[in-house]
Amino acid sequence: MKYASEVIDLLAAYPGRRFKMRQIINYVGGNADQKRRAVIRTGVWRVLRDLESTGHIRSNRSEVGNGAHADWWWAESITSGPGKPFQEPLHYQQHNCAYRF
């Protein structure tokens, strides 16, 4: 997904810090013109929506009214189930496949 790596890099670098959409777009787009920023805004919105649905980020969209500026932040902890901390798959923890022939 376009812009996903930039959004994840920004939000994950500061867990718990709240960002406005404008700040995220400035980070991703830099000195883009107005038309390009509109394209970036749509792409960033899709990334934020998908990350929020998977639980990686949080927002206060439900608390603010339409047209208000929502805050987005990286969730401080990600769980793989109710009450279970996130764990990497076992094949990542056991061995480095480069040394197993």
Distance bins in CASP14 RR format, pairs under 12 A and 6 or more apart:
PFRMAT RR
TARGET T0000
AUTHOR 0000-0000-0000
RMODE 2
METHOD distances of the structure
MODEL  1
1 7 0 0 0 0 1 0 0 0 0 0 0
1 8 0 0 0 0 0 1 0 0 0 0 0
1 42 0 0 0 0 0 1 0 0 0 0 0
1 43 1 0 0 1 0 0 0 0 0 0 0
1 44 0 0 0 0 0 1 0 0 0 0 0
1 45 0 0 0 0 0 1 0 0 0 0 0
1 46 1 0 0 1 0 0 0 0 0 0 0
1 47 1 0 1 0 0 0 0 0 0 0 0
1 48 0 0 0 0 0 1 0 0 0 0 0
1 49 0 0 0 0 0 1 0 0 0 0 0
1 50 1 0 0 1 0 0 0 0 0 0 0
1 51 0 0 0 0 1 0 0 0 0 0 0
1 54 0 0 0 0 0 1 0 0 0 0 0
2 28 0 0 0 0 1 0 0 0 0 0 0
2 29 0 0 0 0 0 1 0 0 0 0 0
2 39 0 0 0 0 1 0 0 0 0 0 0
2 40 0 0 0 0 1 0 0 0 0 0 0
2 42 0 0 0 0 1 0 0 0 0 0 0
2 43 1 0 0 1 0 0 0 0 0 0 0
2 44 0 0 0 0 1 0 0 0 0 0 0
2 45 0 0 0 0 0 1 0 0 0 0 0
2 46 0 0 0 0 1 0 0 0 0 0 0
2 47 0 0 0 0 1 0 0 0 0 0 0
2 50 0 0 0 0 0 1 0 0 0 0 0
3 9 0 0 0 0 0 1 0 0 0 0 0
3 10 0 0 0 0 0 1 0 0 0 0 0
3 11 0 0 0 0 0 1 0 0 0 0 0
3 24 0 0 0 0 1 0 0 0 0 0 0
3 25 0 0 0 0 1 0 0 0 0 0 0
3 27 0 0 0 0 1 0 0 0 0 0 0
3 28 1 0 1 0 0 0 0 0 0 0 0
3 29 0 0 0 0 1 0 0 0 0 0 0
3 32 0 0 0 0 0 1 0 0 0 0 0
3 39 0 0 0 0 1 0 0 0 0 0 0
3 40 1 0 0 1 0 0 0 0 0 0 0
3 41 0 0 0 0 1 0 0 0 0 0 0
3 42 0 0 0 0 1 0 0 0 0 0 0
3 43 1 0 1 0 0 0 0 0 0 0 0
3 44 1 0 1 0 0 0 0 0 0 0 0
3 45 0 0 0 0 1 0 0 0 0 0 0
3 46 0 0 0 0 1 0 0 0 0 0 0
3 47 1 0 1 0 0 0 0 0 0 0 0
3 48 0 0 0 0 1 0 0 0 0 0 0
3 50 0 0 0 0 0 1 0 0 0 0 0
3 51 0 0 0 0 0 1 0 0 0 0 0
4 10 0 0 0 0 0 1 0 0 0 0 0
4 11 0 0 0 0 0 1 0 0 0 0 0
4 12 0 0 0 0 0 1 0 0 0 0 0
4 24 0 0 0 0 0 1 0 0 0 0 0
4 28 0 0 0 0 0 1 0 0 0 0 0
4 43 0 0 0 0 1 0 0 0 0 0 0
4 44 0 0 0 0 1 0 0 0 0 0 0
4 46 0 0 0 0 1 0 0 0 0 0 0
4 47 1 0 1 0 0 0 0 0 0 0 0
4 48 0 0 0 0 1 0 0 0 0 0 0
4 49 0 0 0 0 0 1 0 0 0 0 0
4 50 0 0 0 0 1 0 0 0 0 0 0
4 51 0 0 0 0 1 0 0 0 0 0 0
4 54 0 0 0 0 0 1 0 0 0 0 0
4 56 0 0 0 0 0 1 0 0 0 0 0
4 57 0 0 0 0 0 1 0 0 0 0 0
5 11 0 0 0 0 0 1 0 0 0 0 0
5 12 0 0 0 0 0 1 0 0 0 0 0
5 27 0 0 0 0 0 1 0 0 0 0 0
5 28 0 0 0 0 1 0 0 0 0 0 0
5 44 0 0 0 0 0 1 0 0 0 0 0
5 47 0 0 0 0 1 0 0 0 0 0 0
5 51 0 0 0 0 0 1 0 0 0 0 0
6 12 0 0 0 0 0 1 0 0 0 0 0
6 13 0 0 0 0 0 1 0 0 0 0 0
6 24 0 0 0 0 1 0 0 0 0 0 0
6 25 0 0 0 0 0 1 0 0 0 0 0
6 26 0 0 0 0 0 1 0 0 0 0 0
6 27 1 0 0 1 0 0 0 0 0 0 0
6 28 1 0 1 0 0 0 0 0 0 0 0
6 29 0 0 0 0 1 0 0 0 0 0 0
6 30 0 0 0 0 0 1 0 0 0 0 0
6 40 0 0 0 0 1 0 0 0 0 0 0
6 43 0 0 0 0 0 1 0 0 0 0 0
6 44 0 0 0 0 1 0 0 0 0 0 0
6 47 0 0 0 0 1 0 0 0 0 0 0
6 48 0 0 0 0 0 1 0 0 0 0 0
7 13 0 0 0 0 0 1 0 0 0 0 0
7 19 0 0 0 0 1 0 0 0 0 0 0
7 21 0 0 0 0 0 1 0 0 0 0 0
7 23 0 0 0 0 0 1 0 0 0 0 0
7 24 1 0 0 1 0 0 0 0 0 0 0
7 25 0 0 0 0 1 0 0 0 0 0 0
7 27 0 0 0 0 1 0 0 0 0 0 0
7 28 1 0 0 1 0 0 0 0 0 0 0
7 29 0 0 0 0 0 1 0 0 0 0 0
7 40 0 0 0 0 0 1 0 0 0 0 0
7 41 0 0 0 0 0 1 0 0 0 0 0
7 43 0 0 0 0 1 0 0 0 0 0 0
7 44 1 0 0 1 0 0 0 0 0 0 0
7 45 0 0 0 0 0 1 0 0 0 0 0
7 46 0 0 0 0 1 0 0 0 0 0 0
7 47 1 0 1 0 0 0 0 0 0 0 0
7 48 1 0 0 1 0 0 0 0 0 0 0
7 49 0 0 0 0 0 1 0 0 0 0 0
7 50 0 0 0 0 1 0 0 0 0 0 0
7 51 1 0 0 1 0 0 0 0 0 0 0
7 52 0 0 0 0 0 1 0 0 0 0 0
7 56 0 0 0 0 0 1 0 0 0 0 0
7 57 0 0 0 0 1 0 0 0 0 0 0
7 72 0 0 0 0 1 0 0 0 0 0 0
7 73 0 0 0 0 0 1 0 0 0 0 0
7 74 0 0 0 0 1 0 0 0 0 0 0
8 14 0 0 0 0 0 1 0 0 0 0 0
8 15 0 0 0 0 0 1 0 0 0 0 0
8 24 0 0 0 0 0 1 0 0 0 0 0
8 27 0 0 0 0 0 1 0 0 0 0 0
8 28 0 0 0 0 0 1 0 0 0 0 0
8 44 0 0 0 0 0 1 0 0 0 0 0
8 47 1 0 0 1 0 0 0 0 0 0 0
8 48 0 0 0 0 0 1 0 0 0 0 0
8 50 0 0 0 0 0 1 0 0 0 0 0
8 51 1 0 0 1 0 0 0 0 0 0 0
8 54 0 0 0 0 0 1 0 0 0 0 0
8 56 1 0 0 1 0 0 0 0 0 0 0
8 57 0 0 0 0 1 0 0 0 0 0 0
8 72 0 0 0 0 0 1 0 0 0 0 0
8 74 0 0 0 0 1 0 0 0 0 0 0
9 24 0 0 0 0 0 1 0 0 0 0 0
9 27 0 0 0 0 1 0 0 0 0 0 0
9 28 0 0 0 0 1 0 0 0 0 0 0
9 47 0 0 0 0 0 1 0 0 0 0 0
9 74 0 0 0 0 0 1 0 0 0 0 0
10 17 0 0 0 0 1 0 0 0 0 0 0
10 19 1 0 0 1 0 0 0 0 0 0 0
10 20 0 0 0 0 0 1 0 0 0 0 0
10 21 0 0 0 0 0 1 0 0 0 0 0
10 23 0 0 0 0 1 0 0 0 0 0 0
10 24 1 0 0 1 0 0 0 0 0 0 0
10 25 0 0 0 0 0 1 0 0 0 0 0
10 26 0 0 0 0 1 0 0 0 0 0 0
10 27 1 0 1 0 0 0 0 0 0 0 0
10 28 1 0 0 1 0 0 0 0 0 0 0
10 29 0 0 0 0 0 1 0 0 0 0 0
10 44 0 0 0 0 0 1 0 0 0 0 0
10 47 0 0 0 0 0 1 0 0 0 0 0
10 48 0 0 0 0 0 1 0 0 0 0 0
10 51 0 0 0 0 0 1 0 0 0 0 0
10 57 0 0 0 0 0 1 0 0 0 0 0
10 72 0 0 0 0 1 0 0 0 0 0 0
10 73 0 0 0 0 0 1 0 0 0 0 0
10 74 0 0 0 0 1 0 0 0 0 0 0
11 17 0 0 0 0 1 0 0 0 0 0 0
11 18 0 0 0 0 1 0 0 0 0 0 0
11 19 1 0 0 1 0 0 0 0 0 0 0
11 21 0 0 0 0 0 1 0 0 0 0 0
11 23 0 0 0 0 0 1 0 0 0 0 0
11 24 1 0 0 1 0 0 0 0 0 0 0
11 27 0 0 0 0 1 0 0 0 0 0 0
11 28 0 0 0 0 0 1 0 0 0 0 0
11 44 0 0 0 0 0 1 0 0 0 0 0
11 47 0 0 0 0 1 0 0 0 0 0 0
11 48 0 0 0 0 1 0 0 0 0 0 0
11 51 1 0 0 1 0 0 0 0 0 0 0
11 52 0 0 0 0 0 1 0 0 0 0 0
11 55 0 0 0 0 0 1 0 0 0 0 0
11 56 0 0 0 0 1 0 0 0 0 0 0
11 57 1 0 1 0 0 0 0 0 0 0 0
11 58 0 0 0 0 1 0 0 0 0 0 0
11 59 0 0 0 0 0 1 0 0 0 0 0
11 71 0 0 0 0 0 1 0 0 0 0 0
11 72 1 0 0 1 0 0 0 0 0 0 0
11 73 1 0 0 1 0 0 0 0 0 0 0
11 74 1 0 1 0 0 0 0 0 0 0 0
11 75 0 0 0 0 1 0 0 0 0 0 0
11 76 0 0 0 0 0 1 0 0 0 0 0
12 19 0 0 0 0 0 1 0 0 0 0 0
12 51 0 0 0 0 1 0 0 0 0 0 0
12 56 0 0 0 0 1 0 0 0 0 0 0
12 57 0 0 0 0 1 0 0 0 0 0 0
12 72 0 0 0 0 0 1 0 0 0 0 0
12 73 0 0 0 0 0 1 0 0 0 0 0
12 74 1 0 1 0 0 0 0 0 0 0 0
12 75 0 0 0 0 1 0 0 0 0 0 0
12 76 0 0 0 0 0 1 0 0 0 0 0
12 78 0 0 0 0 0 1 0 0 0 0 0
13 19 0 0 0 0 0 1 0 0 0 0 0
13 27 0 0 0 0 0 1 0 0 0 0 0
13 73 0 0 0 0 0 1 0 0 0 0 0
13 74 0 0 0 0 1 0 0 0 0 0 0
14 23 0 0 0 0 0 1 0 0 0 0 0
14 24 0 0 0 0 0 1 0 0 0 0 0
14 27 0 0 0 0 0 1 0 0 0 0 0
14 57 0 0 0 0 0 1 0 0 0 0 0
14 72 0 0 0 0 0 1 0 0 0 0 0
14 73 1 0 0 1 0 0 0 0 0 0 0
14 74 1 0 0 1 0 0 0 0 0 0 0
14 76 0 0 0 0 0 1 0 0 0 0 0
15 56 0 0 0 0 0 1 0 0 0 0 0
15 57 0 0 0 0 1 0 0 0 0 0 0
15 58 0 0 0 0 0 1 0 0 0 0 0
15 73 1 0 0 1 0 0 0 0 0 0 0
15 74 1 0 1 0 0 0 0 0 0 0 0
15 75 1 0 0 1 0 0 0 0 0 0 0
15 76 1 0 1 0 0 0 0 0 0 0 0
15 77 0 0 0 0 1 0 0 0 0 0 0
15 78 0 0 0 0 0 1 0 0 0 0 0
16 57 0 0 0 0 1 0 0 0 0 0 0
16 58 0 0 0 0 1 0 0 0 0 0 0
16 59 0 0 0 0 0 1 0 0 0 0 0
16 71 0 0 0 0 1 0 0 0 0 0 0
16 72 0 0 0 0 0 1 0 0 0 0 0
16 73 1 0 1 0 0 0 0 0 0 0 0
16 74 1 0 1 0 0 0 0 0 0 0 0
16 75 1 0 0 1 0 0 0 0 0 0 0
16 76 1 0 1 0 0 0 0 0 0 0 0
16 77 0 0 0 0 0 1 0 0 0 0 0
17 23 0 0 0 0 1 0 0 0 0 0 0
17 24 0 0 0 0 0 1 0 0 0 0 0
17 57 0 0 0 0 0 1 0 0 0 0 0
17 58 0 0 0 0 0 1 0 0 0 0 0
17 71 0 0 0 0 1 0 0 0 0 0 0
17 72 0 0 0 0 1 0 0 0 0 0 0
17 73 1 0 1 0 0 0 0 0 0 0 0
17 74 1 0 0 1 0 0 0 0 0 0 0
17 75 0 0 0 0 0 1 0 0 0 0 0
17 76 0 0 0 0 0 1 0 0 0 0 0
18 24 0 0 0 0 0 1 0 0 0 0 0
18 57 0 0 0 0 0 1 0 0 0 0 0
18 58 0 0 0 0 1 0 0 0 0 0 0
18 59 0 0 0 0 1 0 0 0 0 0 0
18 60 0 0 0 0 1 0 0 0 0 0 0
18 69 0 0 0 0 0 1 0 0 0 0 0
18 70 0 0 0 0 1 0 0 0 0 0 0
18 71 1 1 0 0 0 0 0 0 0 0 0
18 72 1 0 0 1 0 0 0 0 0 0 0
18 73 1 0 1 0 0 0 0 0 0 0 0
18 74 0 0 0 0 1 0 0 0 0 0 0
19 25 0 0 0 0 1 0 0 0 0 0 0
19 26 0 0 0 0 1 0 0 0 0 0 0
19 27 0 0 0 0 1 0 0 0 0 0 0
19 28 0 0 0 0 0 1 0 0 0 0 0
19 44 0 0 0 0 0 1 0 0 0 0 0
19 48 0 0 0 0 1 0 0 0 0 0 0
19 57 0 0 0 0 1 0 0 0 0 0 0
19 58 0 0 0 0 0 1 0 0 0 0 0
19 59 0 0 0 0 1 0 0 0 0 0 0
19 60 0 0 0 0 0 1 0 0 0 0 0
19 69 0 0 0 0 0 1 0 0 0 0 0
19 70 0 0 0 0 1 0 0 0 0 0 0
19 71 1 0 0 1 0 0 0 0 0 0 0
19 72 1 0 1 0 0 0 0 0 0 0 0
19 73 1 0 0 1 0 0 0 0 0 0 0
19 74 0 0 0 0 1 0 0 0 0 0 0
20 26 0 0 0 0 1 0 0 0 0 0 0
20 27 0 0 0 0 0 1 0 0 0 0 0
20 44 0 0 0 0 0 1 0 0 0 0 0
20 48 0 0 0 0 0 1 0 0 0 0 0
20 59 0 0 0 0 0 1 0 0 0 0 0
20 60 0 0 0 0 0 1 0 0 0 0 0
20 64 0 0 0 0 0 1 0 0 0 0 0
20 68 0 0 0 0 0 1 0 0 0 0 0
20 69 1 0 1 0 0 0 0 0 0 0 0
20 70 1 0 0 1 0 0 0 0 0 0 0
20 71 1 0 0 1 0 0 0 0 0 0 0
20 72 1 0 0 1 0 0 0 0 0 0 0
20 73 0 0 0 0 0 1 0 0 0 0 0
21 27 0 0 0 0 0 1 0 0 0 0 0
21 28 0 0 0 0 0 1 0 0 0 0 0
21 37 0 0 0 0 0 1 0 0 0 0 0
21 40 0 0 0 0 0 1 0 0 0 0 0
21 41 1 0 0 1 0 0 0 0 0 0 0
21 42 0 0 0 0 0 1 0 0 0 0 0
21 43 0 0 0 0 0 1 0 0 0 0 0
21 44 1 0 0 1 0 0 0 0 0 0 0
21 45 1 0 0 1 0 0 0 0 0 0 0
21 47 0 0 0 0 0 1 0 0 0 0 0
21 48 1 0 0 1 0 0 0 0 0 0 0
21 49 0 0 0 0 0 1 0 0 0 0 0
21 59 0 0 0 0 1 0 0 0 0 0 0
21 61 0 0 0 0 0 1 0 0 0 0 0
21 64 0 0 0 0 0 1 0 0 0 0 0
21 67 0 0 0 0 0 1 0 0 0 0 0
21 68 0 0 0 0 0 1 0 0 0 0 0
21 69 1 0 0 1 0 0 0 0 0 0 0
21 70 1 0 0 1 0 0 0 0 0 0 0
21 71 0 0 0 0 1 0 0 0 0 0 0
21 72 1 0 0 1 0 0 0 0 0 0 0
22 28 0 0 0 0 0 1 0 0 0 0 0
22 29 0 0 0 0 0 1 0 0 0 0 0
22 30 0 0 0 0 0 1 0 0 0 0 0
22 37 0 0 0 0 1 0 0 0 0 0 0
22 40 0 0 0 0 0 1 0 0 0 0 0
22 41 0 0 0 0 1 0 0 0 0 0 0
22 44 0 0 0 0 0 1 0 0 0 0 0
22 69 1 0 0 1 0 0 0 0 0 0 0
22 70 0 0 0 0 0 1 0 0 0 0 0
22 71 0 0 0 0 0 1 0 0 0 0 0
22 72 0 0 0 0 0 1 0 0 0 0 0
23 29 0 0 0 0 0 1 0 0 0 0 0
23 30 0 0 0 0 0 1 0 0 0 0 0
23 44 0 0 0 0 0 1 0 0 0 0 0
23 69 0 0 0 0 0 1 0 0 0 0 0
23 70 0 0 0 0 0 1 0 0 0 0 0
23 71 0 0 0 0 1 0 0 0 0 0 0
23 72 0 0 0 0 1 0 0 0 0 0 0
23 73 0 0 0 0 0 1 0 0 0 0 0
24 30 0 0 0 0 0 1 0 0 0 0 0
24 37 0 0 0 0 0 1 0 0 0 0 0
24 40 0 0 0 0 1 0 0 0 0 0 0
24 41 0 0 0 0 1 0 0 0 0 0 0
24 43 0 0 0 0 0 1 0 0 0 0 0
24 44 1 0 1 0 0 0 0 0 0 0 0
24 45 0 0 0 0 1 0 0 0 0 0 0
24 47 0 0 0 0 1 0 0 0 0 0 0
24 48 1 0 0 1 0 0 0 0 0 0 0
24 51 0 0 0 0 0 1 0 0 0 0 0
24 57 0 0 0 0 0 1 0 0 0 0 0
24 59 0 0 0 0 0 1 0 0 0 0 0
24 69 0 0 0 0 0 1 0 0 0 0 0
24 70 0 0 0 0 0 1 0 0 0 0 0
24 71 0 0 0 0 0 1 0 0 0 0 0
24 72 1 0 0 1 0 0 0 0 0 0 0
24 73 0 0 0 0 0 1 0 0 0 0 0
24 74 0 0 0 0 0 1 0 0 0 0 0
25 31 0 0 0 0 0 1 0 0 0 0 0
25 32 0 0 0 0 1 0 0 0 0 0 0
25 34 0 0 0 0 0 1 0 0 0 0 0
25 36 0 0 0 0 0 1 0 0 0 0 0
25 37 1 0 0 1 0 0 0 0 0 0 0
25 38 0 0 0 0 1 0 0 0 0 0 0
25 39 0 0 0 0 0 1 0 0 0 0 0
25 40 1 0 1 0 0 0 0 0 0 0 0
25 41 1 0 1 0 0 0 0 0 0 0 0
25 42 0 0 0 0 0 1 0 0 0 0 0
25 43 0 0 0 0 1 0 0 0 0 0 0
25 44 1 0 1 0 0 0 0 0 0 0 0
25 45 0 0 0 0 1 0 0 0 0 0 0
25 47 0 0 0 0 0 1 0 0 0 0 0
25 48 0 0 0 0 0 1 0 0 0 0 0
25 72 0 0 0 0 0 1 0 0 0 0 0
26 32 0 0 0 0 1 0 0 0 0 0 0
26 37 0 0 0 0 1 0 0 0 0 0 0
26 40 0 0 0 0 1 0 0 0 0 0 0
26 41 0 0 0 0 0 1 0 0 0 0 0
26 44 0 0 0 0 0 1 0 0 0 0 0
27 40 0 0 0 0 0 1 0 0 0 0 0
27 44 0 0 0 0 1 0 0 0 0 0 0
27 72 0 0 0 0 0 1 0 0 0 0 0
28 36 0 0 0 0 0 1 0 0 0 0 0
28 37 0 0 0 0 1 0 0 0 0 0 0
28 39 0 0 0 0 0 1 0 0 0 0 0
28 40 1 0 1 0 0 0 0 0 0 0 0
28 41 0 0 0 0 1 0 0 0 0 0 0
28 42 0 0 0 0 0 1 0 0 0 0 0
28 43 0 0 0 0 1 0 0 0 0 0 0
28 44 1 0 0 1 0 0 0 0 0 0 0
28 45 0 0 0 0 0 1 0 0 0 0 0
28 47 0 0 0 0 1 0 0 0 0 0 0
28 48 0 0 0 0 0 1 0 0 0 0 0
29 36 1 0 0 1 0 0 0 0 0 0 0
29 37 1 0 0 1 0 0 0 0 0 0 0
29 38 0 0 0 0 0 1 0 0 0 0 0
29 39 0 0 0 0 1 0 0 0 0 0 0
29 40 1 0 1 0 0 0 0 0 0 0 0
29 41 0 0 0 0 1 0 0 0 0 0 0
29 43 0 0 0 0 0 1 0 0 0 0 0
29 44 0 0 0 0 1 0 0 0 0 0 0
30 36 0 0 0 0 1 0 0 0 0 0 0
30 37 0 0 0 0 1 0 0 0 0 0 0
30 40 0 0 0 0 1 0 0 0 0 0 0
31 37 0 0 0 0 1 0 0 0 0 0 0
31 40 0 0 0 0 0 1 0 0 0 0 0
32 38 0 0 0 0 1 0 0 0 0 0 0
32 39 0 0 0 0 1 0 0 0 0 0 0
32 40 1 0 0 1 0 0 0 0 0 0 0
32 41 0 0 0 0 0 1 0 0 0 0 0
32 44 0 0 0 0 0 1 0 0 0 0 0
33 39 0 0 0 0 0 1 0 0 0 0 0
33 40 0 0 0 0 0 1 0 0 0 0 0
34 40 0 0 0 0 0 1 0 0 0 0 0
34 41 0 0 0 0 0 1 0 0 0 0 0
35 41 0 0 0 0 0 1 0 0 0 0 0
35 42 0 0 0 0 0 1 0 0 0 0 0
36 42 0 0 0 0 0 1 0 0 0 0 0
36 43 0 0 0 0 0 1 0 0 0 0 0
37 43 0 0 0 0 0 1 0 0 0 0 0
37 44 0 0 0 0 1 0 0 0 0 0 0
38 44 0 0 0 0 0 1 0 0 0 0 0
38 45 0 0 0 0 0 1 0 0 0 0 0
39 45 0 0 0 0 0 1 0 0 0 0 0
39 46 0 0 0 0 0 1 0 0 0 0 0
40 46 0 0 0 0 0 1 0 0 0 0 0
40 47 0 0 0 0 0 1 0 0 0 0 0
41 47 0 0 0 0 0 1 0 0 0 0 0
41 48 0 0 0 0 0 1 0 0 0 0 0
42 48 0 0 0 0 0 1 0 0 0 0 0
42 49 0 0 0 0 0 1 0 0 0 0 0
43 49 0 0 0 0 1 0 0 0 0 0 0
43 50 0 0 0 0 0 1 0 0 0 0 0
43 51 0 0 0 0 0 1 0 0 0 0 0
44 50 0 0 0 0 0 1 0 0 0 0 0
44 51 0 0 0 0 0 1 0 0 0 0 0
44 57 0 0 0 0 0 1 0 0 0 0 0
44 72 0 0 0 0 1 0 0 0 0 0 0
45 51 0 0 0 0 0 1 0 0 0 0 0
45 52 0 0 0 0 0 1 0 0 0 0 0
45 59 0 0 0 0 0 1 0 0 0 0 0
45 61 0 0 0 0 0 1 0 0 0 0 0
45 70 0 0 0 0 0 1 0 0 0 0 0
45 72 0 0 0 0 0 1 0 0 0 0 0
46 52 0 0 0 0 0 1 0 0 0 0 0
46 53 0 0 0 0 0 1 0 0 0 0 0
47 53 0 0 0 0 0 1 0 0 0 0 0
47 54 0 0 0 0 0 1 0 0 0 0 0
47 56 0 0 0 0 0 1 0 0 0 0 0
47 57 0 0 0 0 1 0 0 0 0 0 0
47 72 0 0 0 0 0 1 0 0 0 0 0
48 54 0 0 0 0 0 1 0 0 0 0 0
48 55 0 0 0 0 0 1 0 0 0 0 0
48 56 0 0 0 0 1 0 0 0 0 0 0
48 57 1 0 0 1 0 0 0 0 0 0 0
48 58 0 0 0 0 0 1 0 0 0 0 0
48 59 1 0 0 1 0 0 0 0 0 0 0
48 61 0 0 0 0 1 0 0 0 0 0 0
48 70 0 0 0 0 1 0 0 0 0 0 0
48 71 0 0 0 0 0 1 0 0 0 0 0
48 72 1 0 1 0 0 0 0 0 0 0 0
48 73 0 0 0 0 0 1 0 0 0 0 0
48 74 0 0 0 0 0 1 0 0 0 0 0
49 55 0 0 0 0 0 1 0 0 0 0 0
49 56 0 0 0 0 0 1 0 0 0 0 0
49 57 0 0 0 0 1 0 0 0 0 0 0
49 59 0 0 0 0 1 0 0 0 0 0 0
49 61 0 0 0 0 1 0 0 0 0 0 0
49 70 0 0 0 0 0 1 0 0 0 0 0
49 72 0 0 0 0 0 1 0 0 0 0 0
50 56 0 0 0 0 1 0 0 0 0 0 0
50 57 0 0 0 0 1 0 0 0 0 0 0
51 57 1 0 1 0 0 0 0 0 0 0 0
51 58 0 0 0 0 1 0 0 0 0 0 0
51 59 0 0 0 0 1 0 0 0 0 0 0
51 72 0 0 0 0 1 0 0 0 0 0 0
51 73 0 0 0 0 0 1 0 0 0 0 0
51 74 0 0 0 0 1 0 0 0 0 0 0
51 75 0 0 0 0 1 0 0 0 0 0 0
51 78 0 0 0 0 0 1 0 0 0 0 0
52 58 1 0 0 1 0 0 0 0 0 0 0
52 59 1 0 1 0 0 0 0 0 0 0 0
52 60 0 0 0 0 0 1 0 0 0 0 0
52 61 0 0 0 0 1 0 0 0 0 0 0
52 62 0 0 0 0 0 1 0 0 0 0 0
52 70 0 0 0 0 0 1 0 0 0 0 0
52 71 0 0 0 0 0 1 0 0 0 0 0
52 72 1 0 0 1 0 0 0 0 0 0 0
52 73 0 0 0 0 0 1 0 0 0 0 0
52 74 0 0 0 0 0 1 0 0 0 0 0
52 75 0 0 0 0 1 0 0 0 0 0 0
53 59 0 0 0 0 0 1 0 0 0 0 0
53 61 0 0 0 0 0 1 0 0 0 0 0
54 75 0 0 0 0 1 0 0 0 0 0 0
54 78 0 0 0 0 1 0 0 0 0 0 0
54 79 0 0 0 0 0 1 0 0 0 0 0
54 80 0 0 0 0 0 1 0 0 0 0 0
54 86 0 0 0 0 0 1 0 0 0 0 0
55 72 0 0 0 0 0 1 0 0 0 0 0
55 73 0 0 0 0 0 1 0 0 0 0 0
55 74 0 0 0 0 1 0 0 0 0 0 0
55 75 1 0 1 0 0 0 0 0 0 0 0
55 76 0 0 0 0 0 1 0 0 0 0 0
55 77 0 0 0 0 0 1 0 0 0 0 0
55 78 1 0 0 1 0 0 0 0 0 0 0
55 79 0 0 0 0 1 0 0 0 0 0 0
55 80 0 0 0 0 0 1 0 0 0 0 0
55 81 0 0 0 0 0 1 0 0 0 0 0
55 86 0 0 0 0 0 1 0 0 0 0 0
56 72 0 0 0 0 0 1 0 0 0 0 0
56 73 0 0 0 0 0 1 0 0 0 0 0
56 74 1 0 0 1 0 0 0 0 0 0 0
56 75 1 0 1 0 0 0 0 0 0 0 0
56 76 0 0 0 0 0 1 0 0 0 0 0
56 77 0 0 0 0 0 1 0 0 0 0 0
56 78 1 0 0 1 0 0 0 0 0 0 0
56 79 0 0 0 0 0 1 0 0 0 0 0
56 86 0 0 0 0 0 1 0 0 0 0 0
57 70 0 0 0 0 0 1 0 0 0 0 0
57 71 0 0 0 0 0 1 0 0 0 0 0
57 72 1 0 1 0 0 0 0 0 0 0 0
57 73 1 0 0 1 0 0 0 0 0 0 0
57 74 1 0 1 0 0 0 0 0 0 0 0
57 75 1 0 1 0 0 0 0 0 0 0 0
57 76 0 0 0 0 0 1 0 0 0 0 0
57 78 0 0 0 0 1 0 0 0 0 0 0
58 70 0 0 0 0 0 1 0 0 0 0 0
58 71 0 0 0 0 1 0 0 0 0 0 0
58 72 1 0 0 1 0 0 0 0 0 0 0
58 73 1 0 1 0 0 0 0 0 0 0 0
58 74 1 0 0 1 0 0 0 0 0 0 0
58 75 1 0 1 0 0 0 0 0 0 0 0
58 76 0 0 0 0 1 0 0 0 0 0 0
58 77 0 0 0 0 0 1 0 0 0 0 0
58 78 0 0 0 0 0 1 0 0 0 0 0
59 68 0 0 0 0 0 1 0 0 0 0 0
59 69 0 0 0 0 0 1 0 0 0 0 0
59 70 1 0 1 0 0 0 0 0 0 0 0
59 71 1 0 0 1 0 0 0 0 0 0 0
59 72 1 0 1 0 0 0 0 0 0 0 0
59 73 1 0 0 1 0 0 0 0 0 0 0
59 74 0 0 0 0 0 1 0 0 0 0 0
59 75 0 0 0 0 0 1 0 0 0 0 0
60 68 0 0 0 0 1 0 0 0 0 0 0
60 69 0 0 0 0 1 0 0 0 0 0 0
60 70 1 0 1 0 0 0 0 0 0 0 0
60 71 1 0 1 0 0 0 0 0 0 0 0
60 72 0 0 0 0 1 0 0 0 0 0 0
60 73 0 0 0 0 1 0 0 0 0 0 0
61 67 0 0 0 0 0 1 0 0 0 0 0
61 68 0 0 0 0 1 0 0 0 0 0 0
61 69 0 0 0 0 0 1 0 0 0 0 0
61 70 1 0 1 0 0 0 0 0 0 0 0
61 71 0 0 0 0 1 0 0 0 0 0 0
61 72 0 0 0 0 1 0 0 0 0 0 0
61 73 0 0 0 0 0 1 0 0 0 0 0
62 68 0 0 0 0 0 1 0 0 0 0 0
62 70 0 0 0 0 1 0 0 0 0 0 0
62 71 0 0 0 0 0 1 0 0 0 0 0
63 69 0 0 0 0 0 1 0 0 0 0 0
63 70 0 0 0 0 1 0 0 0 0 0 0
63 71 0 0 0 0 1 0 0 0 0 0 0
64 70 1 0 1 0 0 0 0 0 0 0 0
64 71 0 0 0 0 1 0 0 0 0 0 0
64 72 0 0 0 0 0 1 0 0 0 0 0
75 86 0 0 0 0 0 1 0 0 0 0 0
76 85 0 0 0 0 0 1 0 0 0 0 0
76 86 0 0 0 0 0 1 0 0 0 0 0
77 83 0 0 0 0 0 1 0 0 0 0 0
77 84 0 0 0 0 0 1 0 0 0 0 0
77 85 1 0 0 1 0 0 0 0 0 0 0
77 86 1 0 0 1 0 0 0 0 0 0 0
78 84 0 0 0 0 0 1 0 0 0 0 0
78 85 0 0 0 0 1 0 0 0 0 0 0
78 86 1 0 1 0 0 0 0 0 0 0 0
78 87 0 0 0 0 0 1 0 0 0 0 0
78 88 0 0 0 0 0 1 0 0 0 0 0
79 85 1 0 0 1 0 0 0 0 0 0 0
79 86 1 0 1 0 0 0 0 0 0 0 0
79 87 0 0 0 0 1 0 0 0 0 0 0
80 86 1 0 1 0 0 0 0 0 0 0 0
80 87 1 0 0 1 0 0 0 0 0 0 0
80 88 0 0 0 0 1 0 0 0 0 0 0
80 89 0 0 0 0 0 1 0 0 0 0 0
81 87 0 0 0 0 0 1 0 0 0 0 0
87 93 0 0 0 0 1 0 0 0 0 0 0
88 94 0 0 0 0 0 1 0 0 0 0 0
91 97 0 0 0 0 1 0 0 0 0 0 0
91 100 0 0 0 0 0 1 0 0 0 0 0
94 100 0 0 0 0 1 0 0 0 0 0 0
95 101 0 0 0 0 0 1 0 0 0 0 0
END
